[in-house]
Amino acid sequence: MFQQPIPWKWLALESFESHIFSYKTDVWAYGVTLWEIFSLGDNPYGDIPCTPEFVIKLQRGNRLSRPQLASKEM
């Protein structure tokens, strides 16, 4: 894991795995921020701690659920 405190709930999977940061990882962070807005300030991923198990869950495809106020249209 990282040496300094970081906003891990907003990090893309490749940032955890390879410490890669790019415009693509910024888009992931922006998506989490939008999730917070549309969930009216809920805490992303709840009270799940930053552990290797969290990263494994992301690797297995677990993602934030669609907030109630977000559109179902794509």
Secondary structure, DSSP 4 states (H G I P E B T S, - for coil): --SS---GGG--HHHHHH---SHHHHHHHHHHHHHHHHTTSPPTTTT---SHHHHHHHHTT--PPPPTTS-S--
